[in-house]
Amino acid sequence: MDMDTALAWAADRTHAALITIRSDGRPQSSDISYAYRSGPAGAAGTFDISVTDDRAKTKNMRRDNRVVLHLSDRDAWSYLAFDGVVKLTEVTTEPGDATSDALVAYFEAVSGAPHPDWDEFRTAMVSEGRLLAQFTPTSVVGQIH
């Protein structure tokens, strides 16, 4: 599978399964929403994924940053499985910090619209202990129909 074709297909979607590695080596799968940000010419972009600090998937990624992002389209019998690595941002601790700003951009990219109350949104992100997992794909397999 060609990476550019795969990224173009993924850019039109927002839902996938994130597969992380448990401490005993078994995979753990979580349904997630993502926002794709294209990279500079000739380079893959990143997939931003909102996660909470206390979840197993976040702990898994802190221990081992290798993950798989699996996208599927049942109507077309299409799927992609991106292998790659993830970088975790800091947990948002203040409504105006850099992670909070990044979560605002993530929300707008996934929802396609601004939140009706950004102060409420930012406060909730702090309360939930949110951060972004920034996934960079290194390879991809799959088929697109």
N, CA, C and O of each residue as an XYZ file, in Angstrom:
580
protein
N       0.856     -1.178      0.000
C       0.000      0.000      0.000
C       0.895      1.231      0.000
O       1.838      1.328      0.785
N       0.593      2.152     -0.874
C       1.319      3.411     -0.984
C       0.923      4.341      0.166
O      -0.266      4.552      0.403
N       1.905      4.899      0.882
C       1.644      5.746      2.046
C       0.838      6.988      1.679
O      -0.090      7.343      2.406
N       1.162      7.661      0.570
C       0.436      8.882      0.197
C      -1.040      8.591     -0.066
O      -1.906      9.355      0.360
N      -1.330      7.500     -0.758
C      -2.718      7.111     -1.025
C      -3.437      6.792      0.278
O      -4.580      7.201      0.484
N      -2.763      6.063      1.148
C      -3.348      5.692      2.433
C      -3.645      6.922      3.290
O      -4.711      7.013      3.899
N      -2.712      7.860      3.338
C      -2.925      9.068      4.142
C      -4.057      9.922      3.581
O      -4.828     10.505      4.344
N      -4.165     10.000      2.264
C      -5.269     10.759      1.658
C      -6.609     10.136      2.037
O      -7.560     10.858      2.335
N      -6.695      8.819      2.030
C      -7.930      8.121      2.401
C      -8.228      8.359      3.878
O      -9.371      8.631      4.245
N      -7.205      8.258      4.723
C      -7.385      8.443      6.162
C      -7.770      9.880      6.513
O      -8.483     10.110      7.489
N      -7.306     10.836      5.730
C      -7.579     12.250      6.014
C      -9.062     12.575      5.911
O      -9.523     13.553      6.498
N      -9.809     11.768      5.174
C     -11.247     12.000      5.017
C     -12.077     11.335      6.108
O     -13.306     11.377      6.057
N     -11.438     10.734      7.076
C     -12.138     10.010      8.135
C     -11.693     10.550      9.495
O     -10.754     11.341      9.585
N     -12.385     10.109     10.553
C     -12.011     10.544     11.899
C     -12.080      9.429     12.941
O     -11.768      9.670     14.107
N     -12.478      8.217     12.554
C     -12.619      7.139     13.533
C     -11.717      5.961     13.174
O     -11.529      5.625     12.005
N     -11.169      5.347     14.219
C     -10.268      4.215     14.021
C     -10.180      3.423     15.326
O     -10.778      3.784     16.340
N      -9.427      2.350     15.265
C      -9.069      1.604     16.469
C      -7.585      1.837     16.716
O      -6.767      1.706     15.805
N      -7.246      2.179     17.944
C      -5.864      2.357     18.357
C      -5.444      1.094     19.090
O      -6.084      0.689     20.060
N      -4.368      0.475     18.624
C      -3.908     -0.766     19.229
C      -2.563     -0.498     19.898
O      -1.576     -0.148     19.250
N      -2.563     -0.676     21.219
C      -1.362     -0.470     22.020
C      -0.899     -1.828     22.558
O      -1.575     -2.842     22.383
N       0.256     -1.826     23.209
C       0.841     -3.071     23.713
C       0.783     -3.075     25.237
O       1.346     -2.196     25.890
N       0.098     -4.067     25.797
C       0.029     -4.221     27.247
C       1.390     -4.637     27.798
O       2.276     -5.042     27.045
N       1.547     -4.535     29.098
C       2.829     -4.882     29.721
C       3.194     -6.350     29.527
O       4.375     -6.695     29.562
N       2.203     -7.224     29.324
C       2.499     -8.643     29.095
C       2.656     -8.968     27.607
O       2.791    -10.133     27.232
N       2.638     -7.915     26.748
C       2.858     -8.113     25.320
C       1.607     -8.308     24.488
O       1.673     -8.287     23.259
N       0.461     -8.500     25.141
C      -0.785     -8.667     24.392
C      -1.276     -7.315     23.875
O      -1.034     -6.287     24.507
N      -1.965     -7.310     22.727
C      -2.498     -6.046     22.209
C      -3.740     -5.605     22.982
O      -4.489     -6.426     23.511
N      -3.936     -4.294     23.033
C      -5.164     -3.709     23.579
C      -5.727     -2.771     22.532
O      -5.008     -1.924     22.002
N      -7.003     -2.914     22.231
C      -7.643     -2.119     21.195
C      -8.640     -1.148     21.812
O      -9.409     -1.512     22.702
N      -8.619      0.102     21.325
C      -9.545      1.127     21.803
C     -10.110      1.881     20.605
O      -9.358      2.300     19.725
N     -11.421      2.055     20.565
C     -12.023      2.903     19.543
C     -11.700      4.354     19.865
O     -11.836      4.792     21.007
N     -11.270      5.096     18.850
C     -10.876      6.495     19.065
C     -11.340      7.361     17.897
O     -11.721      6.858     16.840
N     -11.299      8.661     18.112
C     -11.451      9.644     17.045
C     -10.088     10.288     16.847
O      -9.316     10.432     17.795
N      -9.800     10.671     15.622
C      -8.508     11.293     15.345
C      -8.684     12.477     14.413
O      -9.688     12.603     13.712
N      -7.694     13.327     14.425
C      -7.597     14.435     13.477
C      -6.259     14.283     12.771
O      -5.215     14.235     13.421
N      -6.284     14.206     11.455
C      -5.039     14.060     10.696
C      -4.503     15.437     10.341
O      -5.237     16.298      9.858
N      -3.202     15.634     10.589
C      -2.514     16.865     10.198
C      -1.443     16.484      9.190
O      -0.547     15.700      9.505
N      -1.524     17.024      7.990
C      -0.545     16.679      6.960
C       0.819     17.233      7.337
O       0.941     18.247      8.024
N       1.841     16.528      6.861
C       3.209     16.926      7.142
C       3.777     17.767      6.016
O       3.087     18.057      5.038
N       5.026     18.155      6.152
C       5.675     18.910      5.079
C       5.792     18.032      3.828
O       5.697     16.808      3.910
N       5.996     18.659      2.694
C       6.083     17.931      1.432
C       7.045     16.758      1.545
O       8.182     16.905      1.993
N       6.563     15.589      1.129
C       7.400     14.405      1.146
C       7.454     13.678      2.478
O       8.140     12.663      2.597
N       6.742     14.179      3.483
C       6.760     13.536      4.797
C       5.339     13.220      5.241
O       4.399     13.959      4.948
N       5.203     12.107      5.956
C       3.899     11.752      6.510
C       3.521     12.762      7.577
O       4.385     13.337      8.239
N       2.244     12.968      7.736
C       1.756     13.845      8.785
C       1.579     13.080     10.080
O       2.160     12.012     10.269
N       0.775     13.632     10.965
C       0.498     12.982     12.239
C      -1.001     12.880     12.459
O      -1.786     13.665     11.928
N      -1.364     11.911     13.240
C      -2.743     11.722     13.673
C      -2.801     12.135     15.134
O      -2.114     11.549     15.971
N      -3.611     13.135     15.449
C      -3.794     13.555     16.834
C      -4.962     12.786     17.427
O      -6.022     12.668     16.810
N      -4.757     12.265     18.629
C      -5.765     11.458     19.312
C      -5.878     11.978     20.740
O      -4.883     12.033     21.462
N      -7.076     12.357     21.145
C      -7.299     12.836     22.504
C      -7.441     11.638     23.441
O      -8.250     10.741     23.204
N      -6.643     11.639     24.506
C      -6.689     10.562     25.497
C      -6.662     11.171     26.890
O      -6.340     12.347     27.060
N      -7.006     10.354     27.888
C      -6.904     10.808     29.271
C      -5.697     10.157     29.927
O      -5.292      9.052     29.566
N      -5.143     10.853     30.882
C      -3.895     10.443     31.518
C      -4.009      9.118     32.268
O      -3.026      8.385     32.381
N      -5.200      8.805     32.781
C      -5.338      7.637     33.653
C      -5.775      6.353     32.945
O      -5.967      5.332     33.605
N      -5.933      6.378     31.637
C      -6.404      5.193     30.918
C      -5.277      4.213     30.625
O      -4.107      4.585     30.532
N      -5.666      2.949     30.483
C      -4.686      1.892     30.197
C      -3.940      2.166     28.900
O      -2.730      1.950     28.829
N      -4.637      2.638     27.873
C      -3.960      2.871     26.587
C      -2.864      3.930     26.724
O      -1.823      3.838     26.074
N      -3.102      4.933     27.570
C      -2.092      5.969     27.782
C      -0.892      5.381     28.524
O       0.256      5.658     28.176
N      -1.159      4.582     29.532
C      -0.065      3.925     30.255
C       0.720      3.008     29.317
O       1.949      2.955     29.372
N       0.002      2.292     28.461
C       0.669      1.418     27.492
C       1.596      2.224     26.583
O       2.730      1.819     26.330
N       1.108      3.374     26.090
C       1.908      4.195     25.173
C       3.095      4.838     25.873
O       4.129      5.067     25.244
N       2.967      5.134     27.165
C       4.104      5.680     27.910
C       5.215      4.632     28.037
O       6.403      4.952     27.982
N       4.803      3.386     28.205
C       5.760      2.300     28.374
C       6.367      1.873     27.038
O       7.559      1.576     26.962
N       5.542      1.843     25.979
C       5.992      1.393     24.662
C       5.257      2.234     23.631
O       4.044      2.100     23.473
N       5.979      3.100     22.928
C       5.320      4.062     22.036
C       4.978      3.492     20.655
O       4.507      4.228     19.788
N       5.206      2.204     20.441
C       4.818      1.582     19.166
C       3.330      1.241     19.208
O       2.859      0.579     20.133
N       2.600      1.700     18.197
C       1.165      1.444     18.132
C       0.755      1.150     16.689
O       1.519      1.362     15.748
N      -0.466      0.660     16.549
C      -1.108      0.474     15.249
C      -2.385      1.285     15.269
O      -3.132      1.264     16.247
N      -2.633      2.001     14.183
C      -3.888      2.715     13.993
C      -4.611      1.999     12.864
O      -4.145      1.999     11.724
N      -5.761      1.383     13.181
C      -6.503      0.567     12.218
C      -7.793      1.283     11.825
O      -8.639      1.569     12.673
N      -7.934      1.568     10.536
C      -9.122      2.220      9.988
C      -9.851      1.228      9.104
O      -9.221      0.441      8.398
N     -11.173      1.260      9.140
C     -11.925      0.387      8.240
C     -13.163      1.098      7.728
O     -13.667      2.046      8.330
N     -13.627      0.604      6.602
C     -14.831      1.106      5.960
C     -15.630     -0.112      5.527
O     -15.349     -0.712      4.489
N     -16.620     -0.474      6.321
C     -17.401     -1.689      6.057
C     -18.146     -1.640      4.733
O     -18.316     -2.669      4.078
N     -18.592     -0.455      4.334
C     -19.359     -0.349      3.094
C     -18.526     -0.719      1.875
O     -19.055     -1.248      0.898
N     -17.236     -0.446      1.927
C     -16.382     -0.665      0.762
C     -15.395     -1.815      0.959
O     -14.558     -2.062      0.091
N     -15.481     -2.518      2.086
C     -14.521     -3.578      2.391
C     -13.092     -3.056      2.275
O     -12.218     -3.716      1.713
N     -12.876     -1.883      2.806
C     -11.558     -1.258      2.790
C     -11.035     -1.168      4.218
O     -11.799     -1.023      5.172
N      -9.718     -1.258      4.340
C      -9.092     -1.069      5.648
C      -7.639     -0.643      5.460
O      -7.020     -0.909      4.430
N      -7.124      0.012      6.467
C      -5.707      0.367      6.533
C      -5.226      0.105      7.950
O      -5.948      0.354      8.915
N      -4.015     -0.394      8.069
C      -3.377     -0.564      9.369
C      -2.031      0.146      9.305
O      -1.083     -0.329      8.680
N      -1.973      1.293      9.968
C      -0.740      2.074     10.034
C       0.077      1.617     11.237
O      -0.436      1.582     12.356
N       1.327      1.270     11.020
C       2.274      1.050     12.114
C       2.992      2.372     12.346
O       3.204      3.143     11.411
N       3.362      2.627     13.585
C       4.105      3.845     13.843
C       4.393      4.029     15.316
O       4.272      3.110     16.125
N       4.778      5.243     15.630
C       5.122      5.591     17.007
C       4.306      6.807     17.443
O       3.854      7.611     16.628
N       4.142      6.903     18.730
C       3.343      7.985     19.287
C       4.189      8.811     20.247
O       5.037      8.294     20.975
N       3.926     10.100     20.219
C       4.531     11.024     21.183
C       3.370     11.608     21.983
O       2.372     12.040     21.408
N       3.500     11.621     23.295
C       2.444     12.155     24.154
C       2.784     13.582     24.560
O       3.912     13.881     24.953
N       1.783     14.460     24.457
C       1.969     15.822     24.935
C       1.895     15.817     26.460
O       1.615     14.788     27.075
N       2.146     16.959     27.048
C       1.911     17.125     28.479
C       0.405     17.072     28.736
O      -0.390     17.384     27.850
N       0.024     16.685     29.921
C      -1.375     16.736     30.331
C      -1.758     18.202     30.490
O      -0.981     18.989     31.031
N      -2.946     18.574     30.026
C      -3.381     19.961     30.212
C      -3.699     20.197     31.687
O      -4.429     19.426     32.308
N      -3.137     21.277     32.237
C      -3.348     21.608     33.655
C      -3.946     22.995     33.849
O      -4.369     23.341     34.952
N      -3.983     23.784     32.789
C      -4.546     25.133     32.825
C      -5.354     25.341     31.555
O      -4.930     24.901     30.487
N      -6.512     26.002     31.639
C      -7.336     26.193     30.449
C      -6.652     26.909     29.285
O      -7.142     26.820     28.160
N      -5.562     27.599     29.502
C      -4.898     28.303     28.414
C      -3.525     27.762     28.058
O      -2.780     28.418     27.329
N      -3.165     26.571     28.558
C      -1.822     26.065     28.263
C      -1.753     25.497     26.844
O      -2.765     25.415     26.148
N      -0.567     25.114     26.432
C      -0.341     24.663     25.052
C      -1.158     23.413     24.716
O      -1.674     23.290     23.605
N      -1.275     22.491     25.668
C      -2.060     21.279     25.394
C      -3.534     21.620     25.255
O      -4.223     21.059     24.403
N      -4.020     22.528     26.079
C      -5.414     22.961     25.959
C      -5.663     23.569     24.581
O      -6.682     23.283     23.952
N      -4.739     24.403     24.110
C      -4.866     24.992     22.764
C      -4.874     23.900     21.690
O      -5.653     23.967     20.740
N      -4.011     22.899     21.843
C      -3.954     21.800     20.877
C      -5.246     20.983     20.900
O      -5.700     20.514     19.856
N      -5.841     20.810     22.084
C      -7.114     20.089     22.185
C      -8.254     20.859     21.519
O      -9.169     20.250     20.965
N      -8.206     22.188     21.568
C      -9.186     23.014     20.850
C      -9.080     22.751     19.350
O     -10.090     22.524     18.683
N      -7.869     22.781     18.827
C      -7.664     22.524     17.390
C      -8.113     21.111     17.030
O      -8.717     20.901     15.978
N      -7.822     20.145     17.896
C      -8.252     18.761     17.682
C      -9.780     18.685     17.604
O     -10.331     18.079     16.685
N     -10.458     19.305     18.575
C     -11.925     19.271     18.605
C     -12.505     19.822     17.314
O     -13.389     19.207     16.717
N     -12.021     20.962     16.884
C     -12.547     21.574     15.660
C     -12.283     20.705     14.431
O     -13.125     20.625     13.537
N     -11.128     20.061     14.382
C     -10.805     19.204     13.236
C     -11.707     17.971     13.197
O     -12.155     17.567     12.124
N     -11.975     17.377     14.347
C     -12.811     16.171     14.392
C     -14.280     16.512     14.187
O     -14.976     15.831     13.434
N     -14.758     17.564     14.853
C     -16.182     17.892     14.791
C     -16.550     18.715     13.564
O     -17.699     18.703     13.123
N     -15.576     19.428     13.017
C     -15.858     20.286     11.873
C     -16.523     21.598     12.237
O     -16.976     22.338     11.363
N     -16.582     21.890     13.541
C     -17.230     23.119     13.994
C     -16.645     23.518     15.349
O     -16.095     22.679     16.062
N     -16.762     24.785     15.698
C     -16.280     25.198     17.023
C     -17.202     24.688     18.134
O     -18.384     24.429     17.908
N     -16.650     24.553     19.313
C     -17.431     24.179     20.493
C     -18.310     25.369     20.879
O     -17.887     26.512     20.711
N     -19.508     25.137     21.383
C     -20.371     26.269     21.749
C     -19.886     27.075     22.958
O     -20.302     28.218     23.143
N     -19.012     26.490     23.778
C     -18.513     27.195     24.970
C     -17.072     26.755     25.216
O     -16.827     25.742     25.873
N     -16.118     27.528     24.682
C     -14.708     27.147     24.796
C     -14.216     27.148     26.230
O     -13.365     26.327     26.574
N     -14.712     28.030     27.080
C     -14.300     28.023     28.486
C     -14.712     26.721     29.152
O     -13.934     26.121     29.893
N     -15.941     26.285     28.887
C     -16.424     25.021     29.430
C     -15.584     23.848     28.892
O     -15.210     22.950     29.647
N     -15.298     23.864     27.604
C     -14.499     22.812     26.980
C     -13.118     22.724     27.632
O     -12.688     21.647     28.046
N     -12.431     23.857     27.721
C     -11.074     23.872     28.276
C     -11.068     23.412     29.739
O     -10.169     22.680     30.154
N     -12.062     23.836     30.516
C     -12.161     23.417     31.917
C     -12.376     21.905     31.999
O     -11.788     21.237     32.849
N     -13.211     21.374     31.121
C     -13.451     19.927     31.093
C     -12.184     19.156     30.728
O     -11.923     18.093     31.292
N     -11.400     19.677     29.795
C     -10.164     18.999     29.393
C      -9.184     18.910     30.563
O      -8.518     17.890     30.742
N      -9.096     19.979     31.357
C      -8.243     19.972     32.547
C      -8.788     18.971     33.564
O      -8.036     18.160     34.105
N     -10.086     19.029     33.822
C     -10.727     18.145     34.791
C     -10.553     16.669     34.430
O     -10.365     15.826     35.308
N     -10.617     16.364     33.139
C     -10.489     14.979     32.674
C      -9.037     14.516     32.566
O      -8.780     13.333     32.343
N      -8.093     15.435     32.720
C      -6.686     15.065     32.582
C      -6.338     14.671     31.154
O      -5.680     13.656     30.925
N      -6.782     15.478     30.194
C      -6.589     15.165     28.777
C      -5.217     15.577     28.268
O      -4.581     16.491     28.791
N      -4.789     14.881     27.242
C      -3.576     15.163     26.499
C      -3.760     14.623     25.096
O      -4.762     13.969     24.806
N      -2.807     14.890     24.230
C      -2.869     14.357     22.872
C      -1.785     13.308     22.676
O      -0.639     13.475     23.093
N      -2.182     12.233     22.034
C      -1.231     11.253     21.518
C      -1.027     11.640     20.057
O      -1.980     11.647     19.277
N       0.190     11.957     19.688
C       0.504     12.375     18.318
C       1.197     11.212     17.620
O       2.377     10.940     17.840
N       0.424     10.532     16.770
C       0.874      9.311     16.103
C       1.497      9.637     14.752
O       0.885     10.315     13.926
N       2.707      9.155     14.531
C       3.388      9.308     13.251
C       3.513      7.933     12.601
O       4.194      7.057     13.134
N       2.863      7.736     11.455
C       2.945      6.428     10.802
C       4.303      6.220     10.142
O       4.904      7.151      9.607
N       4.771      4.969     10.194
C       6.033      4.616      9.550
C       5.822      3.643      8.394
O       6.653      3.551      7.490
N       4.705      2.918      8.428
C       4.360      2.015      7.330
C       2.866      1.761      7.356
O       2.192      2.065      8.340
N       2.349      1.201      6.268
C       0.921      0.922      6.195
C       0.686     -0.308      5.324
O       1.393     -0.539      4.343
N      -0.319     -1.090      5.704
C      -0.795     -2.207      4.896
C      -2.303     -2.060      4.804
O      -2.917     -1.381      5.628
N      -2.895     -2.688      3.814
C      -4.329     -2.668      3.677
C      -4.773     -2.624      2.237
O      -3.991     -2.840      1.311
N      -6.056     -2.338      2.072
C      -6.633     -2.242      0.744
C      -7.746     -1.205      0.744
O      -8.500     -1.088      1.710
N      -7.841     -0.466     -0.332
C      -8.887      0.547     -0.472
C      -9.666      0.229     -1.746
O      -9.093      0.098     -2.828
N     -10.966      0.110     -1.595
C     -11.841     -0.168     -2.748
C     -12.714      1.038     -3.030
O     -13.521      1.012     -3.959
